[in-house]
Amino acid sequence: MDSVDDDARLRRFRLRRREPAQSAVAFLERMQSALVEGPPSGPPRLTANDIRRAHPSATDAEVAALLAHQAGPDSSIRPPTRYEELGVHKSVQLVASRIDEAVVRAGRGRGSDPPLVGLLDVGHLNARTMRMPGDDGHLVLVDRELLQFLFLFGKAVALAVPSGPTAPAGMLGFATKRADVRAHLRQDDEAVRRFLDAVFSYVTTGRASAAEPYRVAPGAQRFSSIVVQAAHTFLLAHEYAHVLEDHVGDGEQSPRWSMNLEGVADTVGLQLTIDVMQRTGHDLYFTYWGAELVLFATETALKAISLLRSGNDVRGMRDDELHQHAAFEARRTMLEFLVRGEMERATGDKDSFERQWQEISEGLHVMRDIVAELWHETEPLLRLAHDQGARPAAVWES
Ligand SMILES: [Zn+2]
């Protein structure tokens, strides 16, 4: 993280005001106390040392200002409840604050407060939006293990990309042709090992954080951090879209589910994500890869659950999982149409866009191709684990 970004982060955390109503926090805390495993970690506090470690360029005055801000009633640094960890809360707030800004830029910030984002532990392959009782606005619930799974999934994908000699626009000089990826995976098994560890840990324990932590080379690190940023943004922006589009009707707790509403949420969510990513200097490819990462990671988890349950990656799915799987697939198809439309509009010249589409489409499908290669290598190993008695965690069976 360079110092310009660092300053921007500091400012954002200091300036941002996201203080929900007491009753909303109490509602979130009641939910978390029922759903979060284990005792609360206690009121988390950022120390001066934490700030200096995270923001080496911060001056003493800035550190003092942050500490004072943290203690204030309108702090966005302090997690809203004692069931949330400081580190995860902070990174989710950064994503949320960027989306808030994109909502305002899109002229849609009037009328409603931004939703309160609450973190839960385990067991859902999706974020959810609900309306809080009374007039307290909306609550977006995200599982921190899902965020961690997306993070590790993005990292393994980045490891699967060999660094290439050429640098086509927006591609950071990575060789992203499928044949190159395949050759790279044969040469170096780290991507497959890490991918397997992330998927296996998540599916057998419910916790992606049970996977072994590791560092990657700077190139892969940069690729994964951008794609994961896009993935986390898209995951939340989709939920924001349900709020903005008023999908949770009066007297209802959560949106009525329909593919139609999902399509609207993806359209609006994608627009917001494109805006956020452009502001941080990244093109449409990254936005697309990030959105696909969300959909592929969850599909992969469903397939792995099915495989460990039954020995087959589709036939072991329950009805609700089959339904979820089909929805993710449909959303991916739709996403391509949406991005194609965006790109065509940006090009302005329909004919020349048509001519370039083949090449663009290949670039867009990097994520799909990498995940297909990684799954191809991982599936036999999961099958072996199933034969030896490995099964999905209880959290996936309830
Ligand atoms: Zn949705």
Boltz pocket constraint, residues with backbone or C-beta under 6 A from the ligand:
constraints:
  - pocket:
      binder: B
      contacts: [[A, 127], [A, 238], [A, 242], [A, 261], [A, 262], [A, 265]]
      max_distance: 6.0
